[in-house]
Amino acid sequence: MNLFSRAWHFPLTLALLLAALFVTAPPEMQGDLAEYAVTTVAIATHGSADIRLEDIARARELVPVLKEPYALLEAGMRQGSDQLYAAFTRGREAKVYAIHFWGYPALAAGPFKLLDALGQDPFKAFQAVNLAAVFILGLALNRLFRSAPKALLGVGLFMLCGGALYMNWSSPECLSAAALLAGLAFYASGAPLAGAMLAGLAGQQNPTILFFFGFAPLLHLILDYDARRSFGANLAHVLQRRYVLGLAAGMAVFALPPLFNLYQFGVPNIIAKLFSDPSMIGRARLHSFFFDLSQGMILGIPGLVLALALWGWRKHPAGAARELLVLGWAVAFMLALAVPALAVLNWNSGAAGVMRYAFWAAMPLLFVLFLRLSRSAQWPAWLMLAVVMIQSSAMLSAASYLYVEFSPLAKWVMTNAPRLYHPEPEIFAERLGRNDDYIQNDKIYVRAVNGVVVQTLYNSARPDAERRLCGAEGTLTAANHVTASARLWRYIDGPVTCTANGTQQQQTWQYEQFAARAGVTLASGWGNPENGGGAWNGVWSHGARSRVTVKLAGGARPSTLLIVGHYFDGNARTRIRIDGADFGWHVLTQDLRLPLPAGTKGKVEIALEHEAPRKPDPADPREMAFFLREITLR
């Protein structure tokens, strides 16, 4: 019995499979949720995309996790402020809109109302839209492959190349990827109107997909080019009336957001104006887009890349040369999709393992594999099994960590071979601190493993950079392995080595080392390291006595100790013991270098006895005396 003996069997089967996913998988409130949620409420409630106070109240009720940003938005609206919460802005008549276009929420508004009426979670509407796009992809692949089983397997491969990571998100990445891939499949199989309109829809939320309208005809030319015809005749074949009309219709769909932006905000793309900077585009981000070990495209498609490298080079009638041209087309298309996205201000933004942009930008490469498979009567079992296994492992790995964490692979490389991985600075800074915040030029970021510094990131434009790295009078030595990154950021692999007066080896520990426990142990009598900025980067003592141990670099035999800090009111001096030897009472606000016991090596134990520790406030449990900023050994 043939499961797909009737034409309607395939769409029904696919619809049932996707419906099962919809019912069993909870929605993931991720991505640009604050915007899409309230805009969906607005469209579902009053049929327009402008945000009103009652829309905020309803969205806040449905998504309590957004209580704080919505409170900020509401306050700005009530005060009539021009400057609103970051993801929103004012248009004509001072109406408030989300900065992302309302196309995706408009698609979700119908399912939202239906689910709400049925007493279900109305924000499963985003899942419904995403899975509807996957359904359309299935129809496109059925047309391309002329085989329902192959089309189902093609949908599965899409899921294993990132679709499974983003299909439940309240953000349009799955829609854009599925619509772009379906657009290519329809266009290449002789349905240019459907293909171009889907690409236009995909590009409404991710504008670089505009390049489809140049690359789709180019692919058509490469695939159908006949050397027996003149170039003009080949071009005429590609630009037949129905293809031109299809492209025009698709561009009309794509044009809705820039036209809306021009009308409301006076610019074709309000996001590009407010949240992008072309100076961010560079080699570091381009490499990061494709090859970063925590969010790069390669993490999501290793099996796909392997399949394209090993199989299908002679599937086109014109041979391997034509396949190479098709692969070159895919690479060029991916670059066109990627490069404008490199300008975004927030590079380490929310992601499910693979970067959101990289997920949908990989679709041209997946389509090349689909083209090769479409010319093969029988798909090689060894290839499909290998791709499925590798891609399944990739998806499991991508789903195993948060976007503010390094991937398991990145952690291993940073620990065992740090010179091989220097991520874009924002990725390093945010994932090291497990936060989604902009990188700050005045900070130094230190990664340590088991108390040993493996990587340090600093900005060389800061005039105090060496002072922060090396302590008083210290400078970096030529022995440091320094790697330049973007925007004057520099990586130092391994422990930082410094010198004083050009000859004396020097080691320093400051806030960054205290926080990372990098070669220093705040053994007892200390609070938590504080990053107050400038002279207030350090750690307060807590109690009458404090102990700290520092680990010396291999072979180091320092002769002097410098402790830098300042006192809490009522304290003016500190008693110091070094490796058990009593050095008496000293004022640590002065540049005082104490001699170390002869033969000091390995580690130094420092014990501080405080003069008059006390609470800063009756409700504060800390008994403070001394704020430690720096320990330097020379």
C-alpha positions as CSV (number, residue, x, y, z in Angstrom):
1,M,0.0,0.0,0.0
2,N,1.3,3.4,-1.0
3,L,0.9,5.8,1.9
4,F,0.8,8.8,-0.5
5,S,-1.3,7.3,-3.3
6,R,-3.5,10.3,-3.4
7,A,-2.4,13.9,-3.9
8,W,-4.0,15.0,-0.7
9,H,-2.3,12.3,1.4
10,F,1.0,14.2,1.7
11,P,-0.4,17.6,2.9
12,L,-2.7,15.8,5.3
13,T,0.1,13.7,6.8
14,L,2.4,16.7,7.1
15,A,-0.4,18.8,8.7
16,L,-1.0,16.0,11.3
17,L,2.7,15.8,12.1
18,L,3.0,19.5,12.6
19,A,-0.3,19.6,14.6
20,A,1.2,17.0,16.9
21,L,4.2,19.2,17.4
22,F,2.0,22.2,18.1
23,V,-0.1,20.4,20.7
24,T,2.8,18.7,22.5
25,A,5.5,21.5,22.5
26,P,5.1,24.5,24.8
27,P,5.9,27.9,23.3
28,E,9.3,29.4,24.1
29,M,9.0,33.1,25.0
30,Q,12.2,34.1,23.4
31,G,13.6,36.6,20.9
32,D,12.0,40.0,20.5
33,L,9.0,39.0,22.6
34,A,8.3,42.4,24.2
35,E,7.6,43.8,20.8
36,Y,5.8,41.0,19.1
37,A,3.6,40.1,22.0
38,V,2.1,43.6,22.6
39,T,1.9,44.3,18.8
40,T,-0.1,41.0,18.4
41,V,-2.4,42.1,21.2
42,A,-2.9,45.4,19.5
43,I,-3.7,44.0,16.1
44,A,-6.0,41.4,17.6
45,T,-7.8,43.9,19.7
46,H,-8.2,47.0,17.6
47,G,-6.9,46.0,14.2
48,S,-3.9,48.4,14.1
49,A,-0.2,48.1,15.1
50,D,0.0,51.2,17.3
51,I,0.5,50.3,20.9
52,R,-2.0,51.6,23.4
53,L,-2.1,51.5,27.2
54,E,-4.7,48.8,27.3
55,D,-2.6,46.7,25.0
56,I,0.3,46.9,27.4
57,A,-2.0,45.9,30.3
58,R,-3.3,42.9,28.4
59,A,0.2,41.8,27.3
60,R,1.6,42.2,30.8
61,E,-1.2,40.0,32.1
62,L,-0.4,37.3,29.6
63,V,3.4,37.5,29.9
64,P,4.3,38.4,33.5
65,V,8.0,38.1,32.8
66,L,7.7,41.3,30.7
67,K,6.3,43.3,33.6
68,E,9.4,45.5,34.0
69,P,9.9,46.5,30.4
70,Y,6.2,47.1,29.9
71,A,6.2,49.3,33.0
72,L,9.0,51.4,31.5
73,L,7.1,51.6,28.2
74,E,3.9,52.6,29.9
75,A,5.6,55.3,32.0
76,G,7.1,56.8,28.9
77,M,3.8,56.8,27.1
78,R,2.0,58.4,30.0
79,Q,4.6,61.1,30.3
80,G,4.5,61.8,26.6
81,S,8.2,61.1,26.3
82,D,9.8,61.0,22.8
83,Q,12.4,58.5,24.1
84,L,10.6,55.3,25.0
85,Y,11.7,51.9,26.2
86,A,14.4,50.7,23.7
87,A,12.3,48.4,21.5
88,F,9.6,51.1,20.8
89,T,9.4,54.5,19.2
90,R,6.9,57.1,18.2
91,G,5.5,57.6,14.7
92,R,3.1,60.1,13.2
93,E,0.6,61.7,15.6
94,A,2.9,60.6,18.4
95,K,1.6,57.0,18.2
96,V,3.8,54.3,19.6
97,Y,5.0,51.4,17.5
98,A,7.4,48.5,18.0
99,I,10.6,49.0,16.0
100,H,10.2,45.6,14.3
101,F,7.6,45.6,11.5
102,W,4.2,44.3,12.4
103,G,3.9,41.6,9.6
104,Y,4.7,38.7,11.9
105,P,2.3,39.8,14.6
106,A,-0.4,40.4,11.9
107,L,0.0,36.7,10.9
108,A,-0.3,35.7,14.6
109,A,-3.3,37.8,15.4
110,G,-5.9,35.4,14.0
111,P,-4.6,32.3,15.8
112,F,-4.2,34.5,18.9
113,K,-7.9,35.4,18.9
114,L,-8.9,31.8,18.2
115,L,-6.7,30.3,21.0
116,D,-7.8,33.0,23.4
117,A,-11.5,32.2,22.7
118,L,-10.8,28.5,23.3
119,G,-9.2,29.2,26.7
120,Q,-5.7,28.2,25.5
121,D,-2.4,30.1,25.7
122,P,-3.0,32.7,23.0
123,F,0.8,33.2,22.5
124,K,1.0,29.7,21.0
125,A,-0.1,31.7,18.0
126,F,3.6,32.3,17.2
127,Q,4.1,28.5,17.0
128,A,1.1,28.2,14.7
129,V,2.6,30.8,12.3
130,N,6.1,29.1,12.4
131,L,4.7,25.7,11.8
132,A,2.4,27.0,9.0
133,A,5.6,28.2,7.3
134,V,7.1,24.7,7.7
135,F,4.0,23.3,6.1
136,I,4.4,25.6,3.1
137,L,8.0,24.5,2.9
138,G,6.8,20.9,2.7
139,L,4.5,21.7,-0.2
140,A,7.4,23.4,-2.0
141,L,9.7,20.5,-1.4
142,N,7.0,18.1,-2.7
143,R,7.0,20.1,-5.9
144,L,10.8,20.2,-6.1
145,F,11.4,16.5,-5.4
146,R,8.2,15.2,-7.1
147,S,8.0,12.7,-4.2
148,A,6.1,12.9,-0.9
149,P,8.5,10.7,1.1
150,K,11.4,12.8,0.0
151,A,9.6,16.0,0.8
152,L,8.9,14.7,4.3
153,L,12.6,13.9,4.7
154,G,13.5,17.3,3.4
155,V,11.3,18.9,6.1
156,G,13.1,16.7,8.6
157,L,16.5,18.0,7.3
158,F,15.3,21.6,7.7
159,M,14.3,20.8,11.3
160,L,17.8,19.3,11.9
161,C,19.5,22.4,10.4
162,G,18.0,24.8,13.0
163,G,14.2,24.5,12.5
164,A,13.9,22.4,15.6
165,L,15.7,25.1,17.6
166,Y,13.5,28.0,16.6
167,M,10.0,26.5,15.7
168,N,8.6,27.2,19.2
169,W,10.1,30.7,19.5
170,S,7.9,33.8,19.7
171,S,10.1,35.3,17.0
172,P,10.1,35.0,13.2
173,E,13.4,33.2,12.6
174,C,11.7,29.9,11.7
175,L,9.2,31.8,9.5
176,S,12.0,33.6,7.7
177,A,14.1,30.5,7.2
178,A,11.3,28.2,6.0
179,A,9.8,30.9,3.7
180,L,13.2,31.7,2.2
181,L,13.9,28.0,1.6
182,A,10.4,27.4,0.2
183,G,10.8,30.5,-2.0
184,L,13.9,29.0,-3.5
185,A,12.3,25.6,-4.0
186,F,9.2,27.1,-5.7
187,Y,11.2,29.5,-7.9
188,A,13.6,26.8,-9.0
189,S,10.8,24.4,-9.8
190,G,8.9,26.8,-12.1
191,A,6.6,28.6,-9.6
192,P,8.2,32.1,-9.5
193,L,5.2,33.9,-8.2
194,A,4.8,31.7,-5.1
195,G,8.6,31.6,-4.6
196,A,9.1,35.4,-4.8
197,M,6.1,36.3,-2.6
198,L,7.4,33.9,0.1
199,A,10.8,35.5,-0.1
200,G,9.2,38.9,0.2
201,L,7.3,37.7,3.3
202,A,10.6,36.3,4.8
203,G,12.3,39.6,4.1
204,Q,9.7,41.6,6.0
205,Q,11.3,40.7,9.3
206,N,14.8,40.1,8.1
207,P,15.5,42.7,5.4
208,T,18.7,41.3,4.0
209,I,16.6,38.6,2.3
210,L,16.0,41.3,-0.3
211,F,19.0,39.8,-2.0
212,F,16.8,36.9,-3.0
213,F,15.5,39.0,-5.9
214,G,18.9,39.1,-7.4
215,F,20.2,35.7,-6.5
216,A,17.1,33.7,-7.5
217,P,17.3,34.7,-11.2
218,L,21.1,34.2,-11.0
219,L,20.6,30.6,-9.9
220,H,18.0,30.1,-12.6
221,L,20.6,31.3,-15.1
222,I,23.3,29.0,-13.7
223,L,21.1,26.0,-13.7
224,D,19.5,26.4,-17.1
225,Y,22.4,28.0,-19.0
226,D,22.8,26.3,-22.4
227,A,26.2,26.9,-24.1
228,R,24.5,26.3,-27.5
229,R,22.5,29.5,-27.0
230,S,23.8,33.1,-26.9
231,F,24.1,34.9,-23.6
232,G,21.2,37.1,-24.6
233,A,19.0,34.1,-25.3
234,N,19.9,32.5,-22.0
235,L,19.1,35.8,-20.2
236,A,15.8,36.0,-22.0
237,H,15.0,32.5,-20.8
238,V,15.6,33.6,-17.2
239,L,13.6,36.8,-17.6
240,Q,10.4,35.4,-19.0
241,R,7.4,37.5,-18.3
242,R,6.0,35.2,-15.5
243,Y,9.4,35.3,-13.7
244,V,9.6,39.1,-13.9
245,L,6.0,39.5,-12.7
246,G,6.7,37.0,-9.9
247,L,9.8,39.0,-8.8
248,A,7.8,42.2,-9.0
249,A,5.0,40.8,-6.8
250,G,7.6,39.5,-4.3
251,M,9.3,42.9,-4.1
252,A,5.9,44.5,-3.5
253,V,5.4,42.3,-0.5
254,F,9.0,43.0,0.7
255,A,8.4,46.8,0.2
256,L,5.7,47.0,2.9
257,P,8.0,47.5,5.9
258,P,10.3,50.2,4.3
259,L,7.2,52.1,3.0
260,F,5.6,51.9,6.5
261,N,8.9,53.0,8.1
262,L,9.2,55.9,5.6
263,Y,5.6,57.1,6.3
264,Q,5.8,56.7,10.1
265,F,9.4,57.5,11.0
266,G,10.9,59.2,7.9
267,V,13.5,56.5,7.3
268,P,13.2,53.2,5.4
269,N,14.4,51.2,8.4
270,I,14.1,52.5,11.9
271,I,16.1,49.6,13.4
272,A,19.1,50.4,11.1
273,K,18.9,54.0,12.3
274,L,18.7,53.3,16.0
275,F,20.4,50.0,16.5
276,S,23.1,49.5,13.9
277,D,26.5,50.9,13.2
278,P,28.3,50.1,9.9
279,S,31.7,50.5,11.7
280,M,30.9,47.2,13.5
281,I,31.2,45.4,10.2
282,G,34.6,43.7,10.0
283,R,36.6,40.6,9.8
284,A,36.1,39.6,13.5
285,R,32.3,39.6,13.1
286,L,32.3,38.0,9.7
287,H,34.4,35.1,11.1
288,S,32.1,35.0,14.2
289,F,29.0,34.8,12.0
290,F,30.2,31.6,10.3
291,F,32.7,30.0,12.6
292,D,32.3,31.1,16.2
293,L,32.4,28.0,18.5
294,S,29.4,29.2,20.6
295,Q,27.0,30.7,18.0
296,G,28.5,30.4,14.5
297,M,26.7,28.9,11.6
298,I,29.0,25.9,11.4
299,L,27.6,24.7,14.7
300,G,24.2,24.2,13.1
301,I,25.2,22.6,9.8
302,P,28.3,20.4,10.2
303,G,26.6,17.4,8.6
304,L,25.3,19.6,5.7
305,V,28.7,20.9,5.0
306,L,30.2,17.4,5.0
307,A,27.5,16.1,2.7
308,L,28.1,18.9,0.2
309,A,31.8,18.3,0.3
310,L,31.6,14.5,-0.2
311,W,28.6,13.9,-2.5
312,G,26.7,15.1,-5.5
313,W,29.4,16.8,-7.5
314,R,28.2,15.3,-10.8
315,K,24.5,15.5,-10.3
316,H,24.0,18.4,-12.8
317,P,24.1,17.3,-16.4
318,A,26.8,19.9,-17.1
319,G,29.1,18.2,-14.5
320,A,31.2,19.2,-11.6
321,A,32.0,22.7,-12.9
322,R,28.3,23.6,-12.9
323,E,27.9,22.2,-9.3
324,L,30.9,24.3,-8.3
325,L,29.1,27.4,-9.7
326,V,26.0,26.5,-7.8
327,L,28.0,26.2,-4.6
328,G,29.7,29.5,-5.3
329,W,26.3,31.0,-5.7
330,A,25.2,29.7,-2.3
331,V,28.3,31.1,-0.6
332,A,27.9,34.5,-2.3
333,F,24.2,34.6,-1.3
334,M,25.0,33.7,2.3
335,L,27.6,36.5,2.4
336,A,25.0,39.0,1.0
337,L,22.6,37.9,3.8
338,A,25.2,38.1,6.5
339,V,27.3,41.2,5.9
340,P,24.6,43.8,6.5
341,A,23.6,41.9,9.7
342,L,27.2,42.4,11.1
343,A,26.3,46.1,11.8
344,V,23.9,45.3,14.6
345,L,24.8,46.8,18.0
346,N,23.8,43.7,20.0
347,W,25.9,40.9,18.6
348,N,25.5,38.4,21.4
349,S,21.7,38.6,21.3
350,G,19.2,35.8,22.3
351,A,19.9,32.6,20.4
352,A,19.2,28.9,20.6
353,G,22.8,27.8,20.2
354,V,23.3,28.9,16.6
355,M,22.9,32.7,16.0
356,R,19.4,33.6,14.8
357,Y,20.8,35.4,11.7
358,A,23.1,32.4,10.9
359,F,20.2,30.0,11.0
360,W,18.2,31.5,8.2
361,A,21.3,32.7,6.3
362,A,22.3,29.0,6.0
363,M,19.3,28.2,3.8
364,P,21.0,28.7,0.5
365,L,23.5,26.0,1.4
366,L,20.7,23.6,2.4
367,F,19.0,24.3,-0.9
368,V,22.1,23.3,-2.8
369,L,21.9,19.9,-1.1
370,F,18.2,19.7,-2.0
371,L,19.0,20.5,-5.6
372,R,21.5,17.7,-5.8
373,L,19.0,15.3,-4.2
374,S,16.3,16.4,-6.6
375,R,18.4,15.0,-9.5
376,S,18.9,11.7,-7.8
377,A,16.4,8.9,-8.3
378,Q,17.6,7.2,-5.1
379,W,19.1,9.0,-2.2
380,P,22.2,7.3,-0.8
381,A,21.3,5.7,2.5
382,W,24.8,6.1,3.9
383,L,24.7,9.9,3.2
384,M,21.3,10.5,4.7
385,L,22.1,8.4,7.8
386,A,25.3,10.3,8.4
387,V,23.7,13.7,7.9
388,V,20.8,12.8,10.2
389,M,23.1,11.6,12.9
390,I,25.5,14.5,12.7
391,Q,22.8,17.1,12.5
392,S,20.9,15.5,15.4
393,S,24.0,15.7,17.6
394,A,24.4,19.3,16.5
395,M,20.9,20.2,17.5
396,L,21.2,18.5,20.9
397,S,24.4,20.4,21.6
398,A,22.9,23.7,20.5
399,A,20.0,23.2,22.8
400,S,22.2,22.3,25.8
401,Y,23.4,25.8,26.7
402,L,22.1,29.3,27.0
403,Y,23.1,32.3,24.8
404,V,24.9,33.8,27.8
405,E,27.1,30.7,28.2
406,F,29.9,29.3,26.1
407,S,29.2,26.1,24.2
408,P,30.7,22.8,25.5
409,L,33.1,22.9,22.5
410,A,34.1,26.5,23.1
411,K,34.8,25.7,26.8
412,W,37.0,22.8,25.9
413,V,39.0,24.8,23.3
414,M,39.4,27.8,25.7
415,T,40.7,25.5,28.4
416,N,43.0,23.2,26.3
417,A,43.9,25.4,23.3
418,P,43.0,29.0,24.0
419,R,45.1,30.3,21.2
420,L,42.7,28.7,18.8
421,Y,39.6,30.6,19.9
422,H,39.3,34.4,20.2
423,P,35.6,35.2,19.9
424,E,34.2,38.5,18.9
425,P,34.7,40.6,22.1
426,E,31.1,41.0,23.0
427,I,30.6,37.3,22.9
428,F,33.5,36.7,25.3
429,A,32.5,39.5,27.7
430,E,28.8,38.6,28.0
431,R,29.2,34.8,28.1
432,L,32.0,35.1,30.6
433,G,29.8,37.2,32.9
434,R,26.6,35.2,32.0
435,N,24.7,38.4,31.2
436,D,23.2,40.1,28.2
437,D,24.8,43.5,28.4
438,Y,26.9,45.6,26.1
439,I,30.7,45.2,26.4
440,Q,32.4,48.1,28.3
441,N,35.7,49.5,27.2
442,D,36.8,50.4,30.7
443,K,36.6,46.8,31.9
444,I,39.1,43.9,31.7
445,Y,37.6,40.5,31.3
446,V,39.5,37.5,32.7
447,R,38.7,33.8,32.2
448,A,40.3,31.4,34.7
449,V,40.2,27.7,35.0
450,N,41.0,26.2,38.4
451,G,42.5,29.5,39.5
452,V,44.8,29.8,36.4
453,V,44.2,32.6,33.9
454,V,43.7,31.2,30.4
455,Q,42.5,34.4,28.6
456,T,42.4,38.1,29.3
457,L,40.5,40.6,27.2
458,Y,41.3,44.3,27.4
459,N,40.8,47.4,25.2
460,S,44.1,48.9,24.2
461,A,42.6,52.3,23.6
462,R,42.3,52.8,27.3
463,P,45.3,54.9,28.6
464,D,45.2,52.9,31.9
465,A,45.1,49.5,30.3
466,E,48.6,48.5,31.3
467,R,48.1,49.9,34.8
468,R,45.0,47.8,35.2
469,L,46.8,44.7,33.9
470,C,50.2,45.1,35.5
471,G,49.7,47.3,38.6
472,A,51.7,50.3,39.6
473,E,54.7,51.1,37.3
474,G,54.1,47.8,35.5
475,T,54.2,47.3,31.7
476,L,53.3,44.2,29.6
477,T,56.3,42.2,28.4
478,A,56.9,40.9,24.9
479,A,56.4,37.4,26.1
480,N,52.7,37.8,26.3
481,H,50.8,36.1,23.4
482,V,48.6,38.9,22.2
483,T,45.9,38.6,19.5
484,A,44.2,41.7,18.1
485,S,40.4,41.6,17.8
486,A,37.8,44.1,16.8
487,R,37.6,47.7,17.9
488,L,41.0,47.8,19.5
489,W,40.3,44.9,21.9
490,R,43.2,42.5,22.6
491,Y,43.4,39.0,23.9
492,I,46.2,37.7,26.0
493,D,46.4,33.9,26.2
494,G,47.7,32.4,29.4
495,P,48.8,34.3,32.5
496,V,49.7,38.0,31.9
497,T,53.4,38.7,32.3
498,C,54.5,42.1,33.3
499,T,57.7,43.9,34.2
500,A,58.7,47.0,36.2
501,N,61.5,49.3,35.3
502,G,62.2,47.2,32.2
503,T,63.9,44.3,34.2
504,Q,61.9,43.3,37.2
505,Q,59.2,40.7,36.8
506,Q,55.9,41.9,38.3
507,Q,52.5,40.3,39.0
508,T,49.3,42.1,40.0
509,W,45.9,41.1,41.2
510,Q,43.0,43.5,41.0
511,Y,39.2,43.4,40.8
512,E,39.1,41.2,37.6
513,Q,41.4,38.6,39.2
514,F,39.5,38.8,42.5
515,A,36.2,38.2,40.7
516,A,37.5,35.4,38.5
517,R,39.6,33.8,41.4
518,A,42.5,34.0,39.0
519,G,45.6,33.1,40.9
520,V,44.2,34.7,44.0
521,T,42.1,33.2,46.9
522,L,40.1,35.6,49.2
523,A,40.4,33.0,51.9
524,S,38.4,34.7,54.8
525,G,37.3,38.1,56.0
526,W,36.2,39.5,52.6
527,G,32.9,40.5,51.0
528,N,32.1,39.9,47.3
529,P,34.3,41.7,44.7
530,E,32.6,45.0,43.6
531,N,32.8,46.7,40.2
532,G,32.1,50.3,41.2
533,G,34.3,51.8,38.6
534,G,37.7,53.4,38.9
535,A,39.0,53.5,42.4
536,W,36.0,51.5,43.5
537,N,36.8,48.3,41.7
538,G,37.9,45.8,44.4
539,V,36.6,44.1,47.6
540,W,35.8,45.3,51.1
541,S,37.2,43.5,54.2
542,H,34.6,42.0,56.5
543,G,35.4,41.6,60.2
544,A,38.5,42.1,62.3
545,R,40.9,40.0,60.1
546,S,41.2,39.1,56.5
547,R,43.3,36.6,54.7
548,V,44.3,36.4,51.0
549,T,46.6,34.0,49.1
550,V,48.2,34.8,45.8
551,K,49.8,32.2,43.5
552,L,53.1,33.1,41.9
553,A,53.9,32.6,38.2
554,G,56.2,29.6,37.6
555,G,59.8,30.4,38.6
556,A,58.9,33.9,40.0
557,R,60.8,34.9,43.1
558,P,59.4,38.4,44.1
559,S,61.2,40.5,46.7
560,T,58.5,43.2,47.4
561,L,54.8,43.4,48.1
562,L,52.5,46.4,47.4
563,I,48.9,46.5,48.7
564,V,46.7,49.4,47.4
565,G,43.3,50.4,48.7
566,H,41.5,52.9,50.9
567,Y,39.9,52.9,54.4
568,F,36.4,53.1,55.7
569,D,35.8,55.9,58.2
570,G,37.5,55.4,61.5
571,N,40.3,53.2,60.0
572,A,43.7,54.5,59.0
573,R,46.2,51.6,59.2
574,T,46.5,47.8,58.9
575,R,48.7,45.2,60.6
576,I,50.3,42.9,58.0
577,R,51.6,39.4,58.2
578,I,53.3,37.8,55.2
579,D,53.7,34.0,55.3
580,G,53.4,34.3,59.1
581,A,56.0,37.0,59.5
582,D,54.7,40.1,61.3
583,F,55.5,43.3,59.5
584,G,53.6,45.6,61.9
585,W,51.1,48.4,61.3
586,H,51.2,50.3,58.0
587,V,49.1,52.9,56.1
588,L,48.0,51.2,52.9
589,T,46.9,54.3,51.1
590,Q,50.6,55.1,50.5
591,D,52.9,53.7,47.9
592,L,54.6,51.4,50.4
593,R,56.5,48.3,49.2
594,L,57.2,45.8,51.9
595,P,60.1,43.3,51.6
596,L,59.1,39.7,51.3
597,P,60.7,37.0,53.3
598,A,63.8,35.6,51.6
599,G,63.1,32.6,49.3
600,T,59.5,33.4,48.7
601,K,58.1,31.3,45.8
602,G,55.0,29.3,44.8
603,K,52.5,31.4,46.8
604,V,52.2,34.2,49.3
605,E,49.8,34.2,52.2
606,I,48.8,37.7,53.4
607,A,47.0,38.3,56.7
608,L,45.5,41.7,57.5
609,E,44.4,42.8,60.9
610,H,42.1,45.8,60.8
611,E,42.1,48.8,63.2
612,A,38.4,49.5,63.7
613,P,36.0,47.6,61.5
614,R,32.4,48.7,61.8
615,K,29.1,48.5,60.0
616,P,28.3,51.3,57.4
617,D,24.6,51.0,58.5
618,P,22.8,49.2,61.3
619,A,21.0,47.1,58.7
620,D,24.2,46.2,56.9
621,P,25.8,43.0,58.3
622,R,29.3,43.9,57.0
623,E,31.9,45.1,59.3
624,M,34.1,47.1,56.9
625,A,37.6,48.6,57.4
626,F,39.7,48.4,54.2
627,F,38.8,48.3,50.5
628,L,41.4,46.2,48.7
629,R,42.1,47.4,45.1
630,E,45.4,45.8,44.2
631,I,48.1,43.4,45.3
632,T,51.3,43.7,43.3
633,L,54.5,41.5,43.7
634,R,57.8,42.5,42.2
